[in-house]
Amino acid sequence: MSDTMQTVNFRSIQFPNRFALAPMTRTSAEADGTPNALMAEHYERYARGGFGLIITEGTYTDDKASQGYANQPGIISDSHIEGWKTIVDRAHAAGSKIFIQLMHAGAQFQANRYTDQPLGASEIAPKGTPLGLYGDQQTWRTPSTMNENDIKVVIEGFARSAANAKAAGFDGIEIHGANGYLLNQFLSTYFNNRDDNYGGTLENRARLAVEVVRAVRHAVGDSYPVGIRLSQGTVTDPEYQLPEGAEGFRQIVEAVRDAGADFVHTTDSDVHRQNFVSGDQSLASVAADVEGLDLMVNGGIEETNHQDIANQFPGALLAVGKKALANPDFVQRLKDGKEIAELDFQMLLPKATITNELAWREQKGS
Ligand SMILES: Cc1cc2nc3c(=O)[nH]c(=O)nc-3n(C[C@H](O)[C@H](O)[C@H](O)COP(=O)(O)O)c2cc1C
């Protein structure tokens, strides 16, 4: 029987247990994207709370159009690298590994200190409305279509940021290919109506993700952990489905593996959700069937189901989001048999900043 408290290896790296903190945006960096002391305390809390792996919030990768939110952290300047170093050191001192999530917002663009003009796969804005948790923007701006040079800038930004992250001491890289951000936009037939090498067929739509993985791998060397987070749905359109179904998803997973990814992180509202156009598989089960990759799964993992999920996906890391927000010491609580709290969304209102969370905790005495 698999035990979520046992060590697990992703290639050369050993995690003290199977639990990862899911990446969660908190828009709490300095205005120039530098991670600060508040963020260091925040991440240290989860490391002390027992998470074997911390994944940072989505972090922007270039000074063109990658930033999506005000006070989002970056990893493109010396001060960004220095800020992250402190966070990495504190996570390590508390016994956790820590990966950075590299993210290009693309059309899912609410604020950017370098430009007012989003760039995307095509001139198509996201469905729905911008996320109030992350800013005051009321409507999406329509992105301009990325040309080949813009795409080159994206790829170089990911590669350079990955090298910066390695220099800051991170244990690995998670590329954000999920939830409606840029790489996911290229994969999506809603966002991508290009008629060049980056649009149309699944192979073409996956080309940007593949090229980013390859460039990141090249930047950090062979033995350094590199993976990609993948979903079908987006934050404002959780029901989106790939027209190519489970078979198409399998092809994407194989393509990123062949480009140099050594893990894939699937995310859905529920690990078990069967949401392909046909069939009864989940994202996680399709990815688990692909050989030669480590796996991380996410969606609805909590105190009642973690053991079953760990058994179903032997060797996989289990990434926990909302239950971790409610219980930064989720893993320690499980170990001690203590009660696990439900997330009170008031904690993230009116904005999902760490300052608002701390004010809520003080008020609640938690
Ligand atoms: C406040 C908040 C911020 C999030 N920010 C990110 C992010 O930066 N990158 C990402 O890939 N997912 C992000 N997510 C999604 C979570 O990583 C996770 O996939 C989602 O909460 C579902 O997992 P859960 O059921 O364990 O909560 C965020 C979720 C929340 C609640």
Ligand as a Chemical Component Dictionary entry (heavy atoms), coordinates in Angstrom:
data_LIG
# 
_chem_comp.id                   LIG 
_chem_comp.type                 NON-POLYMER 
_chem_comp.pdbx_formal_charge   0 
_chem_comp.three_letter_code    LIG 
# 
loop_
_chem_comp_atom.comp_id 
_chem_comp_atom.atom_id 
_chem_comp_atom.alt_atom_id 
_chem_comp_atom.type_symbol 
_chem_comp_atom.charge 
_chem_comp_atom.model_Cartn_x 
_chem_comp_atom.model_Cartn_y 
_chem_comp_atom.model_Cartn_z 
_chem_comp_atom.pdbx_ordinal 
LIG C1  C1  C 0 -5.917 31.891 -5.153  1  
LIG C2  C2  C 0 -5.515 30.900 -6.217  2  
LIG C3  C3  C 0 -4.460 31.211 -7.061  3  
LIG C4  C4  C 0 -4.053 30.304 -8.059  4  
LIG N1  N1  N 0 -2.971 30.606 -8.855  5  
LIG C5  C5  C 0 -2.471 29.678 -9.725  6  
LIG C6  C6  C 0 -1.230 29.891 -10.411 7  
LIG O1  O1  O 0 -0.530 30.895 -10.238 8  
LIG N2  N2  N 0 -0.813 28.917 -11.259 9  
LIG C7  C7  C 0 -1.531 27.768 -11.465 10 
LIG O2  O2  O 0 -1.111 26.914 -12.263 11 
LIG N3  N3  N 0 -2.695 27.542 -10.803 12 
LIG C8  C8  C 0 -3.165 28.444 -9.923  13 
LIG N4  N4  N 0 -4.290 28.171 -9.180  14 
LIG C9  C9  C 0 -4.958 26.846 -9.314  15 
LIG C10 C10 C 0 -4.457 25.886 -8.247  16 
LIG O3  O3  O 0 -3.066 25.606 -8.421  17 
LIG C11 C11 C 0 -5.213 24.546 -8.286  18 
LIG O4  O4  O 0 -5.049 23.988 -9.563  19 
LIG C12 C12 C 0 -6.708 24.700 -8.015  20 
LIG O5  O5  O 0 -6.933 25.420 -6.815  21 
LIG C13 C13 C 0 -7.371 23.310 -7.909  22 
LIG O6  O6  O 0 -6.745 22.533 -6.899  23 
LIG P1  P1  P 0 -7.473 22.307 -5.475  24 
LIG O7  O7  O 0 -8.760 21.577 -5.762  25 
LIG O8  O8  O 0 -6.505 21.509 -4.648  26 
LIG O9  O9  O 0 -7.724 23.679 -4.909  27 
LIG C14 C14 C 0 -4.734 29.066 -8.203  28 
LIG C15 C15 C 0 -5.804 28.778 -7.347  29 
LIG C16 C16 C 0 -6.189 29.659 -6.372  30 
LIG C17 C17 C 0 -7.326 29.275 -5.425  31 
# 
loop_
_chem_comp_bond.comp_id 
_chem_comp_bond.atom_id_1 
_chem_comp_bond.atom_id_2 
_chem_comp_bond.value_order 
_chem_comp_bond.pdbx_ordinal 
LIG C1  C2  SING 1  
LIG C2  C3  SING 2  
LIG C2  C16 DOUB 3  
LIG C3  C4  DOUB 4  
LIG C4  N1  SING 5  
LIG C4  C14 SING 6  
LIG N1  C5  DOUB 7  
LIG C5  C6  SING 8  
LIG C5  C8  SING 9  
LIG C6  O1  DOUB 10 
LIG C6  N2  SING 11 
LIG N2  C7  SING 12 
LIG C7  O2  DOUB 13 
LIG C7  N3  SING 14 
LIG N3  C8  DOUB 15 
LIG C8  N4  SING 16 
LIG N4  C9  SING 17 
LIG N4  C14 SING 18 
LIG C9  C10 SING 19 
LIG C10 O3  SING 20 
LIG C10 C11 SING 21 
LIG C11 O4  SING 22 
LIG C11 C12 SING 23 
LIG C12 O5  SING 24 
LIG C12 C13 SING 25 
LIG C13 O6  SING 26 
LIG O6  P1  SING 27 
LIG P1  O7  DOUB 28 
LIG P1  O8  SING 29 
LIG P1  O9  SING 30 
LIG C14 C15 DOUB 31 
LIG C15 C16 SING 32 
LIG C16 C17 SING 33 
# 
